[in-house]
């Protein structure tokens, strides 16, 4: 799957790029025949609002036919937030895929 990766307020290291790539490639098995029109991944450091520690934000905006999936998670660990976004995105893709199949059955 092709996607755009952007980082804000953190340095995008090769390790982070490889980790995001690995997680995004795992989503291919859930997509099946669904075509991804556009996919943007944004990772960054959230500034302000927290009392202690750093909070990382990961957001994925994926455009599929007839639906736009937007998933955003905040965590104290960057890799944990990437994992949670991947898990939620997988559930959303499966849910959308089931809706498409159900629509075809009804018609």
C-alpha positions in Angstrom: 0.0 0.0 0.0 1.2 3.5 -0.9 1.0 6.2 1.8 2.4 9.6 2.7 4.3 9.9 6.0 4.7 13.2 7.8 6.2 14.0 11.2 5.7 17.1 13.3 7.8 18.2 16.2 9.9 14.9 16.1 12.7 13.7 13.9 11.6 11.0 11.5 14.3 8.3 11.9 14.8 5.3 9.6 13.7 3.1 12.5 10.3 4.9 12.8 9.9 4.8 9.0 10.5 1.1 9.0 8.1 0.5 11.9 5.3 2.5 10.3 5.9 0.7 6.9 5.8 -2.7 8.6 2.5 -1.9 10.3 0.9 -0.3 7.2 1.8 -3.3 5.1 0.0 -5.6 7.6 -3.2 -3.8 6.6 -3.1 -5.2 3.1 -4.6 -8.5 4.2 -7.6 -6.7 5.5 -8.1 -4.6 2.4 -8.5 -7.5 0.0 -9.9 -6.1 -3.2 -10.7 -2.7 -1.7 -8.7 0.0 -3.5 -7.1 2.6 -1.3 -7.6 6.0 -3.0 -5.4 8.0 -0.7 -3.6 7.4 2.7 -1.8 9.9 4.9 0.0 9.0 8.1 1.0 11.7 10.5 3.0 11.2 13.7 4.1 13.9 16.1 4.6 15.1 19.6 1.7 16.8 21.3 2.7 20.1 23.0 0.8 21.5 25.9 -2.1 20.1 27.8 -0.3 17.4 29.7 1.1 17.8 33.2 4.2 15.6 32.8 5.9 13.5 30.2 5.7 13.5 26.4 2.5 12.5 24.6 2.8 11.2 21.0 0.0 11.4 18.4 -0.5 9.1 15.4 -3.2 9.8 12.9 -4.1 7.9 9.7 -6.5 9.3 7.1 -7.4 6.6 4.6 -9.8 7.2 1.7 -11.6 4.1 0.4 -14.4 4.0 -2.1 -17.5 5.6 -0.4 -15.8 6.1 2.9 -13.1 8.2 4.6 -11.5 6.5 7.7 -9.8 8.8 10.2 -8.1 7.2 13.2 -6.2 9.1 15.8 -4.5 7.9 19.0 -2.5 9.5 21.8 0.0 7.6 23.9 3.1 8.1 26.0 5.0 5.8 23.7 5.2 6.5 19.9 5.4 2.9 18.9 2.4 2.0 21.1 0.3 4.7 19.5 1.2 3.4 16.0 0.2 -0.1 17.1 -3.2 1.1 18.4 -3.9 3.1 15.2 -3.1 0.0 13.1 -5.4 -2.2 15.3 -8.3 0.3 15.1 -7.8 0.8 11.4 -7.9 -2.9 10.8 -11.2 -3.1 12.7 -12.6 -0.2 10.7 -11.6 -1.8 7.4 -13.2 -5.1 8.2 -16.4 -3.3 9.3 -16.5 -1.4 6.1 -15.8 -4.5 4.0 -18.7 -6.3 5.7 -21.0 -3.4 5.0 -20.1 -3.5 1.3 -20.7 -7.2 1.1 -24.1 -6.8 2.9 -25.1 -4.1 0.5 -24.4 -6.4 -2.4 -26.4 -9.2 -0.9 -29.5 -7.0 -0.4 -29.5 -5.8 -4.0 
